[in-house]
Each structure stands twice: as C-alpha cells, then as structure tokens.
C-alpha cells in the first residue's frame, strides 16, 4: 500500500502546475469577440488555464459587474467603463489600455465606398446600423464621426441601434440595414472575412478608441493568480500579434 501511495504521489508531483489551474471567466466587449477566441486558444495552450467568455456591450457588462456577476477579467471597448469600476471599488488595480480599435463602414450591398462616410447621404440608403452609443463605445464614436461630417442631424431617422456592436453586425449581415458602423476586428475575423465591402472611417473624425482591461474584484478574491496571468498575457508578444492580426493598433 505504501508503495502504491508513493507512486501516485510521485506521478502527481510530476504533473505540470497548469493541469490543476482553474478556469476563469472573461467578460469581453462585442468588438473583441472573435479576437478573444484566438487569445483563449493561445493562453490555454501556454498555461492550461481554461477561459470562458461572456460577450456584450461594455455598458451592459459593466452593469452586470456592478450587480455581482462572477467575472474575473473585463475587456472593455473603452477606458471609461473599467475606470468607473476601479473608482467604485470593483477592482483593486487601475485599468490598462490593451489595444486601440478602428471604426469601419461595412455593407453587404454593391455600394461605392470610395466616398467614405459621405456615402451615407445617398438617397438609396434607408437604414444605417450602429451600436447603441449609450452602451457601446464604438456606437459613441460612430455618432462622433457622423457629427464630424455634419450628417448626424440629417440621418438620425435612418439610424438603427443595436444593443451592442454584435447586434449591429447582425443588422448589416442580414440586410436589415443597408450599411453600418462596426469594428475592423469584426470584418477581419475568420467568421466575417470576405463578406461584403468595408472601408476604414477616417480616424480624424472620431476620438481614439482606447480599449481597457481590468482584473475585477471577483477575480482578485477567487482566481487571483489565473486572472492576473491572463491580464499579463494580453501584453505579451503572442497576444499582441493576435491583436495586430485583427486590425488593432497597439498601445
């Protein structure tokens, strides 16, 4: 019996620590949904730590955190929401910019996008999709771009708001909207690449989309090591290559 116990203990001690790592839950803004799939695969391959994701608008995810959602890490589409969570005590460490997002116009229809945002004033366009600017930073910056081109007042009746950029994408891909604003990370994803036509929105027309990440209080209290490991991983060379692949600019 002692010999059996010794063999079992020897076997257990030889296993990598990653074999005993617990899963973490990462809340991610909808623009980073597809990018997170690649990040998860790379991170789990390196560490053995499983990652579950919850995707939604940054505003809605923030509300869920404030109401006790068991998220370990939060990847927002801006710095405003994670900074608020830090200020209100839902994190013990300040958020950090992990990437800068790019706004694009995307359509499934045969349109000439060479005119950029000005194409939206064409009479054939009746519905323009964007994420709700009250909840989603990409929607907020889409409104800023429309205002920059002095089109917002003219086109307000044509705007169709999605709860998040994911729903705006759905409006675009199904044809429920003629055209819409989304993230470059979406149109470059394997799921969407080659579908429709898209063009970058002039970055001078909207505020830089600085996307922040924060380890949340739940992660600190329940999965501190694993959550911090994922946070650190986002700034590693492999993760940064993934962000670049999806069109993000690095901080």
Order of alpha helices (4+ residues) and beta strands (2+ residues): alpha-beta-alpha-beta-alpha-beta-alpha-beta-beta-beta-alpha-alpha-beta-alpha-beta-alpha-beta-beta-alpha-alpha-alpha
